Amino acid sequence: MSPSASGPSAIAITLGDRLLKEAQNRPHIQPNADDVLAAFAKAGGGVATKKQGLAATYKANFCEGGTTGDGSVTVSVCEYADDDSAKTGLAALQSIYPAKQANHALRKDTVLTTLRLKDGPDAQALESKLLAAYAAL
């Protein structure tokens, strides 16, 4: 099937199908991405709009994240089927986003990536608060 000039491309359909499949096949883990993002909201760092990312990029089963309401920190939480898969995913994330650009934290079967979009003590304090809330889960 070739895409028409007015219709969606085959790539967009394939990506949408892939995201749907990842969302439908999330591992049954605790805490999951929703739990982590809820903890961030309670800690004062809620994301304005949650968005699903392509988990396959990070060797994950499912990824979700967004940018904090103040626009200072972007977060991504990836879910894995088990500890070993999460460790492999952490290594992949570290190679894609080096430490000087992003922070990565492993907790049970999830990996959190944070990236400060703004400089300054407020953004740094918020990122630290989010990392602490994640570690406490």
MIDORO-813519 format. One line per 3 residues: number of its first residue (from 1); for each residue x, y, z of C-alpha. Coordinates in Angstrom, 3 decimals, decimal comma, padded with zeros to 6 digits, m for minus. Layout:
<pts>
NUM) X:Y:Z ~ ...
</pts>
This chain:
<pts>
1) 000,000:000,000:000,000 ~ 001,520:003,295:m001,008 ~ 000,611:006,526:000,798
4) m001,495:009,039:m001,051 ~ m000,538:012,691:m001,240 ~ m003,441:013,641:001,034
7) m003,313:010,673:003,438 ~ m000,901:009,725:006,189 ~ 002,351:008,151:005,142
10) 003,052:004,486:005,756 ~ 005,758:005,547:008,199 ~ 003,284:007,484:010,373
13) 000,885:004,556:010,410 ~ 003,702:002,181:011,322 ~ 004,886:004,455:014,136
16) 001,360:004,847:015,464 ~ 000,841:001,099:015,378 ~ 004,155:000,564:017,171
19) 003,268:003,042:019,930 ~ m000,127:001,417:020,364 ~ 001,442:m002,040:020,593
22) 003,930:m000,813:023,219 ~ 001,126:000,796:025,247 ~ m000,971:m002,362:025,098
25) 001,928:m004,593:026,159 ~ 003,305:m002,682:029,123 ~ 004,939:m004,869:031,750
28) 003,003:m005,246:035,003 ~ 005,529:m003,565:037,287 ~ 005,458:m001,286:040,312
31) 006,272:001,509:040,230 ~ 005,396:002,068:036,583 ~ 005,741:005,281:034,571
34) 002,328:006,523:035,717 ~ 003,299:005,991:039,373 ~ 006,553:007,884:038,878
37) 004,857:010,825:037,142 ~ 002,199:010,941:039,891 ~ 004,982:011,098:042,505
40) 006,542:013,994:040,599 ~ 003,216:015,860:040,620 ~ 002,981:015,386:044,409
43) 006,549:016,677:044,751 ~ 005,695:019,831:042,800 ~ 007,193:018,793:039,473
46) 004,255:017,541:037,499 ~ 004,428:017,346:033,733 ~ 002,003:019,530:031,830
49) 001,195:016,904:029,198 ~ 002,280:013,259:029,294 ~ 003,553:011,878:026,018
52) 004,511:008,377:025,012 ~ 007,930:007,874:023,466 ~ 009,130:005,084:021,208
55) 010,359:002,561:023,770 ~ 012,229:000,420:021,244 ~ 014,784:003,231:020,916
58) 015,800:002,628:024,543 ~ 015,367:m001,181:024,500 ~ 012,305:m000,665:026,727
61) 008,776:m002,048:026,713 ~ 007,120:001,344:027,261 ~ 008,244:004,959:027,798
64) 006,304:008,018:028,892 ~ 007,281:011,482:029,998 ~ 006,944:015,182:029,445
67) 008,171:018,589:030,525 ~ 007,497:020,047:033,949 ~ 004,843:022,741:034,132
70) 007,455:025,476:034,500 ~ 009,301:024,242:031,391 ~ 012,590:023,721:033,190
73) 013,018:019,916:033,188 ~ 012,058:017,197:030,726 ~ 011,581:013,709:032,143
76) 011,202:010,288:030,593 ~ 010,353:007,078:032,431 ~ 010,958:003,805:030,613
79) 009,522:000,507:031,791 ~ 011,290:m002,838:031,404 ~ 010,172:m006,422:031,917
82) 012,880:m007,150:034,509 ~ 016,005:m005,837:036,249 ~ 018,442:m007,139:033,620
85) 016,465:m005,513:030,802 ~ 016,406:m002,246:032,764 ~ 020,203:m002,370:033,148
88) 020,565:m002,899:029,393 ~ 018,183:m000,005:028,799 ~ 020,153:002,219:031,161
91) 023,319:001,523:029,159 ~ 021,481:002,396:025,933 ~ 020,152:005,638:027,411
94) 023,599:006,591:028,699 ~ 025,065:006,145:025,227 ~ 022,275:008,149:023,561
97) 022,214:010,940:026,172 ~ 025,647:011,355:027,777 ~ 025,807:012,218:031,492
100) 026,761:015,844:030,906 ~ 023,482:016,376:029,047 ~ 021,131:014,208:031,088
103) 020,821:012,333:034,365 ~ 019,797:008,685:034,355 ~ 018,584:006,705:037,348
106) 017,664:003,042:037,628 ~ 014,933:001,978:040,068 ~ 013,650:m001,586:040,015
109) 012,330:m002,146:036,474 ~ 012,320:001,495:035,345 ~ 014,854:004,038:034,175
112) 014,326:007,757:034,659 ~ 016,046:010,271:032,420 ~ 015,984:013,958:033,312
115) 017,234:016,806:031,162 ~ 017,337:020,398:032,379 ~ 016,046:022,793:029,738
118) 016,910:025,888:031,770 ~ 020,028:026,853:033,649 ~ 020,025:028,144:037,178
121) 019,412:027,087:040,740 ~ 015,618:026,721:040,389 ~ 015,861:024,174:037,574
124) 018,666:022,362:039,364 ~ 016,636:022,220:042,593 ~ 013,581:020,883:040,769
127) 015,609:018,189:039,033 ~ 017,110:017,172:042,384 ~ 013,618:017,024:043,907
130) 012,411:014,779:041,074 ~ 015,396:012,454:041,422 ~ 014,762:012,207:045,170
133) 011,060:011,441:044,639 ~ 012,025:008,713:042,169 ~ 014,555:007,179:044,531
136) 011,919:007,135:047,318 ~ 009,469:004,977:045,340
</pts>
